[in-house]
Amino acid sequence: ESAYKEMWENLNLDIAAHDGLLEVLGKFYGDIYMTQEGRLKGMEYLDFVLSEVHGLRIKELMDAKAEGKKIIGTFCVFVPEELSLAVDAVQVGLCAGADAGTEAAETIVPRNTCALIKSFIGFKMAKICPYTESCDLIIGETTCDGKKKAYEAFGEMAPMHIMEVPQRKEASDRILWKSEVLRLKDKLEEVTGKAVTAESLKKGIKIVNDKRRALQRLNKLRAAKPTPISGRDVLLINQVSFYDDPIRFTQSINTLCDQIEERIAKNEGIVPENTPRLMLSGCPMAVPNWKLPYIIEGSGAVVVAEESCIGTRNSRDLVDESGETVEEMIDALCDRYMKIDCACFTPNNERMDNIKALAKETGVDGVIHYSLMFCQPYTHEAFKVEKTLAENDVPMLAIETDYSMEDVEQLKTRIEAFVEMI
Ligand code: BJ8
């Protein structure tokens, strides 16, 4: 760890606060991940990445910067990684899943702001996130009101570019979205001094599609009965997909999938065949937010699907690869990203269709809908999701929580009762 101290100092981190964060993170990871039995060998890669999350990966980013590459930070799956790769930049997700710097954050955003927003602001103000500090440009987006307004405050502390994400999916929205994708392309070209070419964009699209294909493969395999991998592990994989090197990550996940196939061939599972199978649906769970899956999997159930941005919403759709010109590829990008069924859209009926289909494909016995406290879009949609699922005889439990550990016992009681009922 101390080998990286100089690097962290150069990033202007608060070393004492950062040491504290790493200690808590290490302990939390040990309790939640390393206690699992019968894990696949391929998960060692994920354990390694996590153990070096503020070390080796940051060193790689520093090396990339030394070679003249730029680091682009994001908070939302609407920002096309394909474009960053096309200008030879590295894109990393900056969503944060732990309470840190909350008090400081509450001096610039209201208290009734969701934990995810308070967390990325708190991480910045407390100077404990080496990813945020590495960024040459951070892309925000006009999704929920909380993020949209928080970026105004965040933008005073970091170099930002805001994309306007439409709220509906009419023809006029598609036009707006395309102009925003083009505006992002211009900005990335300006920041990196490199041009998006047909060749570089094609390559970017291929890399990101391959990553999504590996995640799709994983999601298909894990749906086997008995399920071969825990929900906790799949959540971790989805989380890591936002900051690991995409090519290396894809290879590692495909290797893991080979091992899962072997396990399935032997009819082995990580849990007994009759274990209740649940889908987690709702707000994204950023690292190190593992609270809910941990409670669920400690309550005699197993998570076999994550309907969220750190889950199937990010891997479900691919970009059409047939385009040859930059213009054609930009159109293909726009089409793909307009399929995202975020609760910030209205009426967002696609999400209901997608949840129905996913519940069927994965054969779940029930759904746990997860909203972060103060998240308007997902808390509202929980009602619609419950209705849709009820029509299909799938029971749902709606949970609102945050990153604190205060409600763990209460959540346990409710989840155990739900698992017993289904
Ligand atoms: S595409 S889900 S990543 S916006 S939890 S900050 S919605 S108040 S994160 Fe999201 Fe993009 Fe949509 Fe996905 Fe606001 Fe809710 Fe907080 Fe949220």
Residues whose N, C-alpha, C, O or C-beta is under 5 A from the ligand:
A	BS01	BJ8	F75 C76 V77 F78 C114 L116 T143 C144 G146 K147 C283 C309 C342 L372 F374 C375 Q376 P377
